[in-house]
Amino acid sequence: MKSKAKKIAVVGSGYVGLVSGACFASLGNEVICVDIDEKKIALLKKGKSPIYEPGLEELLRKGVKQGKLSFSTDIKSAVQKSEIIFIAVGTPPKPNGEADLSYIENVACQVAVEMNGYKLIVEKSTVPVQTGHWIKETVERHAKKGAHFDVASNPEFLREGSAVKDFMNPDRIILGVESEKAESMLKDLYKPLKATILVTDIKSAEIIKHASNSFLAAKISFINALSVVCDAVKADVEQVALGMGLDRRIGKGFLNAGIGFGGFCFPKDLAAFIRISEKVGYDFKLLKAVEEINENQKKYFLKKIEQAIWNIQGKTIGVLGLSFKPNTDDMRFAPSVDIIEALQAQGATVKVFDPHAMGRAKSLLKNVQFCKDSYGVCQGSDCMIVLTEWEEFKQLDLKKIKKLLKQPVIVDGRNIYDPATMRAAGFRYTSIGRS
């Protein structure tokens, strides 16, 4: 039985909101994506995506062409035309790591004022536990007397670089609800995906998102800490990770040693969960260690560069990759920023290239040379370093790179090359946790 098409408003047109809106529209629903950024909405109306995400721009254009997807800065109209309102605005970290929920509160106030009938208000943004309670309190405080609504939690589990695929083929869908009507509406909305649906209370759903990201961050920090041990004893961290991952209780995912995790999700959610735990009286020391290991991994990589070229001062270092992971242009909390700034602080000249993140990088990185391609980065550099594992970097002409570099030195922070192959090609090659 086919699910009934829903009228949906998605408030917030960032990574989560845009992907969710486009995918909901592709399932046959009528979706309005709302944002206060007039330039972003104008760009979307022209059929262009403000972010790089494989498959997203095509999906946006298709939705508009079919009349299922539209974009607006008018939240009043969007709320009144919709029965389900997803809140997907940002929850940036405060200086103490706690999530800033002011945007959530503002949206809740606006929705409350503009409601013209029953509305299902769904938190899609990553929020600390008890946010659903505060949304409900806020709506009750600002809505007309007798207003009929429900609040629900539907955390997203989208990976940047594969967000569209993740939305359409989810491992699970989490629905935190407090009424049968809300449960029925959301189950019907997600029915076409034929995915496992877990229905919980709202607080449990909110914790599931933070717990999932914190656990995955812990897994990454574990393998990065292990890479230091492997370097010390001249073991191969990739072989160790393979041996671990074959255990079904552990699994292969998130066991790639490197320079640490970045992006807007893991660092932010980890810090927020630590603060959430502190507020309820628990000192989550394990997660604090995960944070510390992640920061130390960048310092460890800098030491590897020093060991490879001796003095950093006065050297020219070519950087391949700036985004925090491949297939995205997201530079938020990217390890590359800290590493490049540390190299500059030690007197290095830095040249950089990234296939899609150059535009965003130009607003973050100062006094670096932006090159048109990977080979430009290598031209005249004393050392080439890899900070993002873009597929195209694995296909580079190594003979050409060797000729362009002043010295045949590569320090690979993402282990994209085979050590034996690189040494046979005449490179002084250093990687993470592999001898």
C-alpha positions in Angstrom: 0.0 0.0 0.0 1.4 3.4 -1.1 1.9 6.0 1.6 -0.2 9.2 1.3 1.8 12.3 0.1 2.5 14.7 2.9 2.8 18.5 2.9 6.2 19.2 4.5 8.2 22.3 5.6 11.9 21.9 6.3 13.2 24.9 8.2 16.9 25.3 7.7 18.5 24.6 4.3 22.0 23.4 5.3 23.4 19.9 4.7 20.7 18.2 6.7 17.7 20.3 5.6 18.5 20.4 1.9 19.2 16.7 1.6 16.1 15.8 3.7 13.9 18.2 1.7 15.1 17.0 -1.7 14.7 13.3 -0.7 11.3 13.8 0.8 10.2 15.5 -2.4 11.6 12.6 -4.5 9.3 10.3 -2.5 6.3 12.2 -3.8 5.7 14.7 -1.0 5.2 18.4 -1.4 8.1 20.1 0.3 9.0 23.7 1.1 12.6 24.3 2.2 12.8 27.5 4.3 15.9 29.6 5.2 16.6 33.1 6.3 19.6 33.4 4.0 18.1 35.2 0.9 21.2 34.6 -1.2 21.0 30.8 -0.5 17.3 30.7 -1.4 17.9 32.7 -4.6 20.7 30.3 -5.6 18.4 27.3 -5.0 15.6 28.8 -7.0 18.1 28.9 -9.9 18.6 25.2 -9.6 22.0 25.4 -8.0 23.1 23.8 -4.7 25.1 26.0 -2.2 27.0 22.9 -1.0 28.8 20.1 -2.8 27.1 16.8 -2.2 27.1 14.0 -4.8 23.6 13.7 -6.4 22.0 16.5 -4.5 21.9 19.2 -7.2 20.3 16.8 -9.6 17.7 15.8 -7.0 16.9 19.5 -6.3 16.3 20.2 -9.9 14.1 17.2 -10.4 12.0 18.1 -7.4 11.5 21.7 -8.7 10.7 20.4 -12.2 8.1 18.0 -10.9 6.5 20.7 -8.7 7.2 18.8 -5.5 10.0 21.1 -4.2 10.1 24.8 -3.6 12.3 27.3 -1.6 11.3 30.3 0.4 12.3 32.7 3.1 8.7 33.0 4.3 8.3 30.7 7.3 4.7 31.9 7.9 3.5 30.6 4.5 5.5 27.4 4.8 4.1 26.6 8.2 0.5 27.3 7.2 0.8 25.2 4.0 2.4 22.2 5.8 1.2 19.5 8.2 4.7 18.3 9.2 7.4 20.8 10.0 11.0 19.6 10.3 13.4 21.8 12.3 16.9 21.4 10.7 18.6 24.7 11.7 22.2 24.8 13.0 23.1 24.0 16.6 26.7 25.4 16.7 28.9 24.7 19.7 29.3 27.4 22.4 32.9 28.0 23.7 32.2 25.4 26.5 31.1 22.7 24.0 27.5 23.0 24.8 25.1 23.2 21.8 23.7 26.7 21.1 19.9 26.1 20.8 18.9 29.7 20.1 18.0 28.9 16.5 15.8 26.0 17.5 14.0 28.2 20.0 13.5 31.0 17.4 12.0 28.5 14.9 9.7 27.0 17.6 8.4 30.5 18.5 7.8 31.3 14.8 6.0 28.0 14.2 3.8 28.5 17.3 2.7 31.9 16.2 1.8 30.8 12.6 0.1 27.5 13.3 -3.4 27.4 11.6 -4.3 23.8 12.5 -2.7 20.6 13.7 1.0 20.5 13.1 3.6 17.8 13.8 6.8 19.6 14.7 9.9 17.3 14.3 13.4 18.1 15.5 15.8 16.9 12.8 18.8 18.9 14.0 21.2 17.2 16.4 20.1 18.4 19.8 20.8 17.5 23.4 18.3 15.4 25.4 15.3 17.4 26.7 15.2 19.7 23.7 11.9 18.2 22.7 10.5 19.2 26.1 11.7 22.8 25.6 10.2 22.9 22.1 6.9 21.8 23.4 7.0 24.3 26.2 7.9 27.1 23.8 5.2 26.3 21.3 2.6 26.1 24.1 3.7 29.5 25.4 3.5 31.3 22.1 0.6 29.5 20.3 -3.0 30.4 20.3 -5.0 28.9 23.1 -6.2 25.4 22.3 -3.6 24.9 19.5 -3.3 21.2 18.5 0.2 19.9 17.8 2.7 17.2 18.6 6.5 17.3 18.9 8.7 14.4 17.8 12.4 13.6 17.4 13.7 12.1 14.1 17.5 12.3 14.3 19.4 12.2 11.0 22.3 9.8 10.3 23.6 11.2 7.0 27.3 11.1 6.2 28.5 14.0 4.1 29.7 12.8 0.8 27.0 10.0 0.7 24.1 11.9 2.3 21.5 11.3 -0.5 22.4 7.6 -0.6 22.2 7.3 3.2 18.8 9.0 3.3 17.3 6.7 0.7 19.0 3.6 2.1 19.1 4.0 5.9 20.4 1.5 8.4 17.5 2.5 10.6 15.0 5.3 11.2 14.6 6.6 14.7 11.2 8.1 15.7 10.9 9.6 19.1 7.2 10.3 19.6 4.6 10.9 22.4 1.4 10.3 20.5 -0.1 7.6 18.3 -0.9 10.2 15.7 2.7 11.4 15.4 3.9 7.8 15.2 1.4 7.0 12.4 2.2 10.0 10.4 6.0 9.5 10.5 5.8 5.8 9.8 3.6 6.5 6.8 6.1 9.2 5.6 9.0 6.8 5.7 7.1 3.7 4.4 8.5 4.0 0.9 12.1 3.5 2.2 11.2 0.0 3.6 13.7 0.5 6.4 13.9 -0.7 10.0 12.0 1.8 12.1 12.6 2.0 15.9 10.0 3.9 17.8 11.1 5.4 21.2 10.2 8.2 23.5 11.6 11.6 22.5 14.4 11.7 25.1 15.8 8.3 24.0 15.7 9.3 20.4 17.7 12.5 21.2 20.4 10.5 23.1 20.6 7.8 20.3 22.1 10.4 17.9 24.7 11.7 20.3 25.5 8.2 21.5 26.0 6.9 18.0 28.3 9.7 16.9 30.3 9.6 20.1 30.8 5.8 19.8 32.0 6.1 16.2 34.4 8.9 17.2 35.7 6.6 20.0 36.3 3.9 17.4 38.3 6.4 15.2 40.4 7.6 18.2 41.1 4.0 19.2 42.6 3.1 15.9 44.5 6.3 15.8 46.0 5.7 19.2 46.8 2.2 18.1 48.6 3.6 15.0 51.1 5.3 17.4 51.8 1.9 19.0 52.1 0.2 15.6 54.7 2.9 14.5 56.7 2.3 17.7 56.9 -1.5 17.2 56.9 -1.4 13.3 53.6 -3.2 13.0 51.1 -2.5 10.2 48.0 -0.7 11.6 46.0 -1.7 8.5 46.6 -5.4 9.0 45.7 -4.9 12.7 42.5 -3.1 11.7 41.6 -5.8 9.3 42.2 -8.5 11.9 40.0 -6.6 14.3 37.3 -5.8 11.8 36.8 -9.4 10.8 35.3 -9.9 14.3 31.6 -9.3 13.7 31.3 -7.8 17.2 33.7 -5.0 16.1 33.2 -4.6 12.4 35.4 -3.0 9.7 33.9 0.5 9.7 35.7 3.5 11.2 39.0 1.7 11.6 41.1 3.8 9.2 44.0 5.4 10.9 44.8 8.9 10.0 45.1 12.5 11.2 41.9 12.5 13.2 38.2 13.2 12.6 36.8 16.5 11.7 33.6 17.9 10.2 30.6 19.5 11.9 29.2 16.3 13.5 31.8 14.3 15.4 33.7 17.1 17.2 30.5 19.1 17.9 28.4 16.1 19.1 31.2 14.7 21.1 31.7 18.0 23.0 28.0 18.4 23.4 27.5 14.9 24.9 30.3 15.5 27.3 28.5 18.6 28.5 25.2 16.8 28.6 26.7 14.2 30.9 28.3 16.8 33.1 25.0 18.5 33.5 23.4 15.4 34.8 26.3 14.7 37.2 28.4 12.2 35.2 32.1 12.7 34.3 32.3 10.9 30.9 36.1 10.5 31.0 36.1 8.0 28.1 34.8 10.7 25.7 37.2 13.3 27.1 40.0 10.9 26.2 38.5 10.5 22.7 38.7 14.2 22.2 42.3 14.4 23.5 43.5 11.6 21.3 41.9 13.3 18.3 43.7 16.5 19.0 47.0 14.7 19.6 46.8 12.9 16.3 47.3 16.2 14.4 50.4 17.0 16.6 51.7 13.5 15.9 51.3 14.1 12.2 53.3 17.3 12.4 56.1 15.4 14.1 56.2 13.0 11.2 56.6 15.9 8.8 59.5 17.2 10.9 61.1 13.8 10.9 60.7 13.6 7.1 62.2 17.0 6.2 64.1 17.9 9.5 63.5 21.7 9.8 60.1 23.0 8.7 61.2 26.7 8.8 62.0 27.9 5.3 60.5 24.9 3.6 57.7 24.8 1.0 55.1 22.2 1.8 52.4 21.1 -0.7 49.1 20.0 0.7 46.7 17.7 -1.1 43.2 17.8 0.4 41.5 20.4 2.6 37.9 19.2 3.3 37.5 17.1 6.4 36.7 14.0 4.2 36.3 13.3 0.5 33.2 14.0 -1.6 32.3 17.1 0.3 33.4 20.7 0.4 32.9 21.1 4.1 35.8 22.7 5.9 34.2 22.9 9.4 36.6 21.5 12.0 38.8 20.1 9.2 42.1 18.9 10.5 43.8 20.5 7.5 43.2 24.0 9.0 45.0 23.3 12.3 47.8 21.5 10.5 48.4 24.2 7.9 48.3 27.0 10.5 50.9 25.0 12.6 53.2 24.6 9.6 52.9 28.4 8.9 53.6 29.1 12.6 56.9 27.2 12.2 57.9 29.3 9.1 56.7 27.1 6.2 55.4 28.3 2.9 52.2 26.3 2.1 50.6 25.4 -1.2 47.2 23.7 -1.3 44.7 22.0 -3.6 41.4 20.4 -3.1 39.0 19.2 -5.8 35.9 20.9 -4.3 36.7 22.8 -1.1 38.9 25.6 -2.5 36.1 28.2 -2.4 35.4 27.6 1.3 39.1 27.3 2.1 39.9 30.7 0.8 37.8 32.3 3.6 39.6 30.2 6.3 43.2 30.0 5.2 45.4 33.0 5.0 48.8 33.5 3.2 48.6 30.1 1.4 49.1 29.6 -2.3 46.0 28.1 -3.9 47.0 25.9 -6.8 44.9 24.9 -9.8 45.7 21.1 -9.5 47.7 18.5 -7.5 50.7 18.9 -9.7 50.9 22.6 -9.0 51.0 21.8 -5.3 54.1 19.6 -5.9 55.9 22.0 -8.2 59.0 23.2 -6.2 57.8 21.9 -2.9 60.2 20.2 -0.4 57.5 17.8 0.7 54.0 16.7 -0.3 51.5 15.9 2.4 48.0 14.2 2.0 45.3 15.4 4.3 42.1 14.2 2.5 41.7 10.8 0.8 40.1 12.1 -2.5 40.0 9.3 -5.0 41.7 11.4 -7.7 44.8 11.7 -5.5 45.2 7.9 -5.6 45.4 8.1 -9.4 48.1 10.7 -9.7 51.2 10.2 -12.0 53.9 9.4 -9.4 56.7 9.8 -11.8 55.6 13.3 -12.6 55.2 14.2 -8.9 58.7 13.0 -8.2 60.1 15.2 -10.9 58.1 18.3 -9.6 59.1 18.0 -6.0 62.5 19.4 -4.8 62.9 16.3 -2.7 60.9 13.0 -3.3 59.2 13.2 0.1 55.6 12.4 0.8 54.0 12.3 4.2 50.6 10.6 3.9 48.1 11.4 6.6 45.4 9.2 5.1 47.4 6.1 4.1 46.2 6.2 0.5 49.4 4.8 -1.0 51.2 1.5 -0.6 54.5 1.9 1.3 56.4 -0.7 -0.7 55.2 0.7 -4.0 56.2 4.3 -3.0 59.7 3.3 -1.9 60.2 1.3 -5.0 59.3 4.4 -7.0 62.1 6.3 -5.2 60.1 8.2 -2.6 60.9 8.8 1.0 57.4 7.9 2.1 55.9 8.2 5.6 52.4 7.2 6.6 50.3 6.5 9.7 51.0 3.3 11.7 52.7 1.5 8.8 56.4 0.9 8.4 
